Amino acid sequence: MDNGQYGEELDDAGAGAEKLRGVGEGGFRMTTPSDPVLALGAILGDGSADGWEWGLASGALHHEVAALSAGLESPVHLEVHFFVEGRIRQNTFEGVRTGRFSRAKMKLWVQAAIPTGAVGDRRAVLLSALADAVNEAERFVIRRKLAEGLPEIQSVVRMLRS
């Protein structure tokens, strides 16, 4: 795993940031008290037809995750961002890595690199990357003694795979 500069623990700088919606610093959404325990996002490397298909697949998975995680509670919330490689933006890492952690909001961002190439089932690729990201998040919260695990979030992944 390559944490690089992203493995640092950061707290949000501005009071009231939880009231903001949309894209925050670094392209990540700011949190609100109503944020789900698990959310997904995608960073597309270009606007090609392939990139568009990845965007549609990640959007569909996002809606499934939102429905399955509604009403769940977890000591740490997780947001997974799929980094889809493209002509304009190439991935600088493989697999998954911890992106950012806000102790104030108890929220962790994990990034998952989606490789290029011919893919038959984009949903299966995204689900595999999501499972890896959730496992990485669970290792992070256990190592930092934030929680004994993320069973609620793991259950969402199990339901998606069944």
Secondary structure by P-SEA (a helix, b strand, c coil): cccccccccccccccccccccccccccbbbbccccccbbbbbbbccccaaaaaaaaaaaaaaaaaaaaaccccccbbbbbbbbcccccccccccccccccccccccbbbbbbbbbbcccccaaaaaaaaaaaaaaaaaaaaaaaccccccaaaaaaaaaaac
